Amino acid sequence: MGYNYNGKLRSAEVLLKEDGSTELIRRAETPADYFATLNFTDFMKKNLF
């Protein structure tokens, strides 16, 4: 399930194939992934400089 409830990072997902082998289909998210879509440049210009 890909729902991001309360900001909890998603875990890795592994696909188990019929022959018993596995394949990583999604890596675990990191805190950097969580904030990757935010743009703080305007905030930084207004409040820090």
Steps between C-alpha positions, in 0.01 A plus 500: 500500500639835402307723741717744693302530827623765746820554306633151568762405246417209271694178541668308224289255302628165379332289233506124560500321166357154427848347472586617854722789397443854620523843345507840668218699339514808724783619723428629848434873520743727682435833674655670197227345282233635733617860457616475137193674357507798737657826393636710787675768292233770552485427873878517526516835315226660713608371841873442499657758270 
